Amino acid sequence: MSTVKVELNSTLSNSTTTLVEMTNSSTQIKPDSKEDIFLNQYLESLKKDPKIAILPHRQSHAQISEALQSRIKTINDETCEPGDENSFFVCDLKEIRNLYDNWHNKLPRIQPFYAVKCNPNPLILRQLASMGVNFDCASKLEIETILKMGVSPERIIYANPCKVSSFIRFAKEQNVKKSTFDNVEELYKIKKFHPNSDLFLRITTDDSTAQCRLSTKYGCELQNVDELLSKVKELNLNLVGVSFHVGSGASDFSTLYKAVRDARFVFDKAIKDHSLPALKILDVGGGFQFETFNESSAVLNMAIDEFFPENCGVDIIAEPGRYFVATAFTLAAHVIAKRSVSQFDSNDDEHRIMLYINDGVYGNMNCILFDHQEPTPKILYHDGNFHYDDLQTSTPLANNNGVCPYKVSMWGPTCDGLDCITKEYYLKYDLVVGDWLYFPNLGAYTSSAATPFNGFDQTADIIYINQNESL
Ligand SMILES: Cc1ncc(COP(=O)(O)O)c(C=O)c1O
């Protein structure tokens, strides 16, 4: 990795001005340049580096298993009160601490502002606040939630480029000054309601490979930043930095590199072409994940070292959401019904098994619809036995050497046909009503958007583990 990196760095430092040509009126970024070729080589070399594939830390499987088992042992679905057998989460607070430590090690120059929308669980928010994480809020309620915890307003960025006017007035009353914008109308609103704001100009990114694209909705194209910069100047507003988001669930991290490069372009343009004071903060947004953190942080570090080297007078912040919570939550759900249907339209007269469980896309697995996720069902309890430790109880693959012979589709509890968790999965055991499944890594964009649709209350209980090790 290091030889390519060195080569890339020296190439980049020699070539930046040939790639981004600045004139007073126009911007030209040349695609497929020498820089892109070296960047692709670097990314390829990262993927081949065995260290990159090593996960940041081990999760607390023994404790998660123990918590799941103890809860399920207390439930008798033949005698319990309605709802006692509802789905529930196990939340590992030590995992949040591990994730924070890992962030600190890998991205020591970047102060995280946790995106509250991702999971506004009060205990998690308090833990993050006590560890020194700041907050990205997008609405009045999120700002209020954070301020009520005693967090000071300087630790909040109102990272919504299209804000409600009354919410801007609320932010002013609460002295929340940092906020993002990407259009002229927003600047007029800010001038009127909160003229002392510290503003971040949000630029677009190429988020075409992300699971959830955000630049289709927000961000100013580089060729249009002049209009915004001159409006900032004309209205005498306080521009402090540039922000971007490479998309949630991003997988091509060359985008991160290019976004940092584009941000540098705006930093320079603000001074050169608009005589604005030097910008002080770069906000690199969210899009980080546990599974790919080694790779994304390596690329990001390379980019900031190149374009915003240490002691350049620019602080760097980020708005991670998914990274800080996804792997801390495990969902357990109960098999409430089962239908075996003969499929006469298929040649082999296949027997189809449909499993119905008590959580689904209107509940805590709304991430299937809103976040393009595919939760992984694993067998937790069947035939009087717990199977958490068996890593091979399920697979999405039809060809699985007969290890998981039971082909099933899996459905949520509501009467809507859309409430489907998976159309095809293969299980090791022939599950029956009363059995339990679990779904790991379901902490991000899950409970925060669960609905009570069709009368199914999906406010799942949460069992917290490792509380003492989390501090
Ligand atoms: C402005 C902003 N910041 C941060 C985030 C968090 O993104 P992620 O969870 O991918 O880190 C989002 C997600 O939608 C967002 O819109």
The ligand as a Gaussian input file, in Angstrom:
#p B3LYP/6-31G(d) Opt

LIG

0 1
 C      -26.680000      15.585000       6.112000
 C      -26.410000      14.198000       6.568000
 N      -25.361000      13.981000       7.370000
 C      -25.068000      12.755000       7.836000
 C      -25.854000      11.670000       7.512000
 C      -25.470000      10.323000       8.073000
 O      -25.065000       9.469000       7.073000
 P      -24.493000       8.017000       7.391000
 O      -25.478000       7.360000       8.292000
 O      -24.391000       7.355000       6.076000
 O      -23.171000       8.187000       8.027000
 C      -26.960000      11.827000       6.650000
 C      -27.774000      10.701000       6.272000
 O      -28.775000      10.782000       5.604000
 C      -27.248000      13.144000       6.167000
 O      -28.294000      13.371000       5.368000

